[in-house]
């Protein structure tokens, strides 16, 4: 069961201005809560990199938290548009082959990007490589536990998204330890689909105990530190 065959890696470039139509304000807000109020809490940004900026929904909250920000996306148009709008450096880049020297950044942030790459592990390894010692990386991505629901929704036509989909398990991130990245904190959001009636009223209550529930949540995230 897979959704990755014959998918265009530049799908986000192709959909252009329709990109935001695939996103939910509620979902973005819950991911922002996870990233900035839980995982990034108490961490100084310094020289930061965002991998997979999309239309800049996460960038908008990240920019005020750091002293210098570079945003990248597989779509050159998206990276340039976000950089121009928010006053940061923009660059086209493949998450699996970042065009930066090792140990460049104090902070690397990536939200809902690695699952749209051919190799999520390689993308994470690249983020770890460009991170300096003592720096932090924060990544959120869907939980492979819920992959069958994604597959079913696309097969039944309930979801029209046609980009690459490669989801991972929460414990997969431990493979970064030999590369010097220790996972310090994990969390998540969406215990069940937010599209269900009344879900948006109930789900934030479960998000309060995401440190316990993240292994079964739809989206999980982690904070890693490079030792």
Protein Blocks (a to p, Z undefined) as FASTA:
>chain_A
ZZkgopafklmmmnmmmmmmmpcfklmmmmmmmmmmmmmgopafkjaddehjlnommmmm
mmmmpmbdcdddfblklmmmmmmmnopacddddfklccbdehkbfbdcdehklmmpfblm
lmmmmmmmmpcehiacddddddfklmmmmmmmmmnopaccfbdcddddfklmmmmmmnop
acfbdcdehjbafkbghklmmmmmmmmmmmmmmmmgmbdcdddddZZ
